[in-house]
Amino acid sequence: SALPHILSISVLYVDAEAVQSRLDAHGFAVGSGSACASRSGQPSHVLAAVGGLTSGNLRIGLPPGLEDGVADLFVDTLVAVVAEVREQMGTQDL
């Protein structure tokens, strides 16, 4: 069943856990990894089977009544955090 308040995104050339930690430091709690990933730390066999990205995945839950300004702030923060993580990992030019 579809869950309209859950957003799953994949970000290339980043460590999802690093993005998750930095977003948390900015007051945004997100999950890393796909919803169908195993607890063993292995990539999702479901995503791999359908040709999806198996790394850099973030899960974002949107609470009811979220104000537009909060969503805009989150997007701006996510863009900045991804740029920081890519810079740190040396993947900013990929």
LOFITI-225288 format. One line per field, with one value per residue: residue number from 0; residue in three letters; chain; x, y, z of N, C-alpha, C in turn. Coordinates in pm, whole numbers. Layout:
# residues N
num <- c(NUM|...) .
residu <- c(Ala|...) .
chaine <- c(A|...) .
n.u <- c(X|...) .
n.v <- c(Y|...) .
n.w <- c(Z|...) .
ca.u <- c(X|...) .
ca.v <- c(Y|...) .
ca.w <- c(Z|...) .
c.u <- c(X|...) .
c.v <- c(Y|...) .
c.w <- c(Z|...) .
***
This chain:
# residues 94
num <- c(0|1|2|3|4|5|6|7|8|9|10|11|12|13|14|15|16|17|18|19|20|21|22|23|24|25|26|27|28|29|30|31|32|33|34|35|36|37|38|39|40|41|42|43|44|45|46|47|48|49|50|51|52|53|54|55|56|57|58|59|60|61|62|63|64|65|66|67|68|69|70|71|72|73|74|75|76|77|78|79|80|81|82|83|84|85|86|87|88|89|90|91|92|93) .
residu <- c(Ser|Ala|Leu|Pro|His|Ile|Leu|Ser|Ile|Ser|Val|Leu|Tyr|Val|Asp|Ala|Glu|Ala|Val|Gln|Ser|Arg|Leu|Asp|Ala|His|Gly|Phe|Ala|Val|Gly|Ser|Gly|Ser|Ala|Cys|Ala|Ser|Arg|Ser|Gly|Gln|Pro|Ser|His|Val|Leu|Ala|Ala|Val|Gly|Gly|Leu|Thr|Ser|Gly|Asn|Leu|Arg|Ile|Gly|Leu|Pro|Pro|Gly|Leu|Glu|Asp|Gly|Val|Ala|Asp|Leu|Phe|Val|Asp|Thr|Leu|Val|Ala|Val|Val|Ala|Glu|Val|Arg|Glu|Gln|Met|Gly|Thr|Gln|Asp|Leu) .
chaine <- c(A|A|A|A|A|A|A|A|A|A|A|A|A|A|A|A|A|A|A|A|A|A|A|A|A|A|A|A|A|A|A|A|A|A|A|A|A|A|A|A|A|A|A|A|A|A|A|A|A|A|A|A|A|A|A|A|A|A|A|A|A|A|A|A|A|A|A|A|A|A|A|A|A|A|A|A|A|A|A|A|A|A|A|A|A|A|A|A|A|A|A|A|A|A) .
n.u <- c(84|42|211|150|282|544|860|1103|1433|1718|2057|2325|2673|2728|2758|2495|2449|2618|2497|2252|2331|2427|2199|2043|2186|2110|1852|1671|1522|1582|1565|1815|1913|1726|1375|1340|1575|1811|1874|2133|2308|2359|2311|1984|1817|1590|1584|1817|1741|1550|1699|1751|1904|2133|2258|2311|2054|1772|1509|1223|995|694|525|173|17|244|425|472|711|886|932|1061|1291|1403|1467|1657|1853|1914|2032|2262|2390|2435|2617|2829|2899|2971|3193|3363|3399|3528|3388|3266|3285|3176) .
n.v <- c(-118|229|494|808|1001|932|968|855|888|880|955|1029|942|981|906|774|760|958|1187|1163|1196|1460|1602|1549|1695|1946|1947|1787|1482|1190|872|635|426|176|102|-166|-287|-520|-612|-679|-505|-533|-440|-362|-635|-626|-370|-399|-607|-485|-305|-68|203|112|235|536|602|769|797|983|1108|1278|1483|1525|1833|1984|2279|2497|2647|2496|2269|2389|2487|2242|2129|2316|2281|2009|2012|2167|2005|1765|1864|1930|1675|1542|1697|1640|1367|1372|1359|1561|1651|1461) .
n.w <- c(0|-64|96|147|296|327|196|-22|-115|-334|-324|-517|-491|-217|134|292|569|668|564|694|965|963|885|1108|1298|1221|1300|1165|1139|973|803|706|432|253|280|246|310|448|791|825|711|449|104|-25|-151|-299|-423|-576|-746|-909|-1038|-906|-719|-469|-263|-70|9|147|383|432|652|642|854|939|852|804|777|497|494|649|494|276|406|482|230|135|333|298|39|91|285|141|-47|126|229|-8|-77|138|93|-146|-382|-515|-779|-942) .
ca.u <- c(0|115|212|177|362|680|935|1231|1517|1854|2151|2447|2807|2734|2729|2365|2458|2679|2392|2156|2387|2433|2062|2004|2249|2032|1718|1585|1542|1547|1623|1902|1890|1592|1281|1346|1712|1823|1939|2274|2389|2373|2218|1852|1808|1475|1629|1914|1668|1478|1794|1752|2025|2137|2328|2273|1909|1717|1363|1178|855|637|413|54|16|377|420|552|844|970|971|1160|1414|1460|1528|1779|1950|1956|2123|2388|2451|2487|2738|2934|2941|3044|3324|3442|3430|3601|3303|3189|3291|3121) .
ca.v <- c(0|354|580|938|1088|881|997|786|945|828|1062|971|980|1018|806|814|777|1088|1286|1148|1257|1606|1653|1542|1809|2063|1932|1707|1339|1106|740|603|292|159|35|-310|-333|-617|-562|-718|-402|-563|-361|-420|-727|-584|-262|-453|-689|-400|-211|58|237|38|313|676|613|835|791|1107|1105|1412|1482|1598|1976|2043|2413|2511|2699|2387|2188|2467|2486|2109|2112|2397|2216|1885|2047|2209|1889|1676|1928|1915|1535|1514|1764|1561|1237|1392|1321|1679|1676|1349) .
ca.w <- c(0|-73|215|86|382|330|74|-28|-219|-347|-353|-570|-447|-75|236|347|714|692|538|804|1087|948|890|1248|1366|1183|1355|1078|1160|858|808|593|381|196|371|226|335|557|912|824|650|307|22|-48|-265|-379|-510|-671|-844|-1003|-1098|-832|-644|-342|-163|-69|24|265|401|495|693|648|949|897|885|789|718|375|526|701|379|201|485|473|97|132|421|232|-70|152|351|37|-101|228|234|-132|-65|233|33|-269|-495|-554|-923|-1017) .
c.u <- c(88|103|249|263|508|745|1068|1309|1653|1943|2283|2572|2812|2715|2601|2370|2521|2577|2290|2206|2390|2294|2010|2062|2178|1887|1621|1619|1492|1608|1716|1880|1750|1504|1288|1488|1713|1891|2088|2366|2412|2275|2087|1853|1692|1516|1727|1843|1596|1568|1799|1885|2021|2219|2283|2124|1870|1566|1321|1029|803|517|294|65|150|366|513|694|939|1019|1078|1294|1482|1531|1658|1890|2003|2057|2261|2462|2509|2615|2855|2989|3018|3183|3416|3487|3513|3521|3225|3187|3234|2981) .
c.v <- c(124|432|721|1031|1040|905|923|844|877|943|998|1027|1034|895|852|838|912|1200|1283|1218|1409|1669|1653|1659|1940|2053|1854|1560|1263|969|720|458|281|87|-116|-364|-434|-554|-593|-613|-425|-475|-436|-510|-690|-472|-312|-531|-604|-295|-76|82|167|111|458|699|678|818|912|1092|1247|1411|1560|1746|2043|2178|2420|2557|2592|2299|2259|2468|2350|2090|2191|2333|2088|1913|2085|2091|1792|1734|1913|1772|1498|1577|1683|1428|1249|1356|1441|1703|1560|1378) .
c.w <- c(0|58|168|170|394|194|83|-143|-219|-390|-396|-502|-304|11|305|497|749|669|652|930|1078|948|1033|1327|1335|1228|1268|1095|1038|881|690|555|326|296|359|244|450|677|914|764|502|229|2|-171|-356|-475|-615|-782|-948|-1066|-1029|-764|-509|-237|-173|-51|155|264|482|525|709|743|895|937|874|719|598|404|577|588|297|274|477|339|89|215|358|121|-14|215|248|-24|-3|230|108|-129|26|174|-96|-394|-551|-706|-1006|-1066) .
***
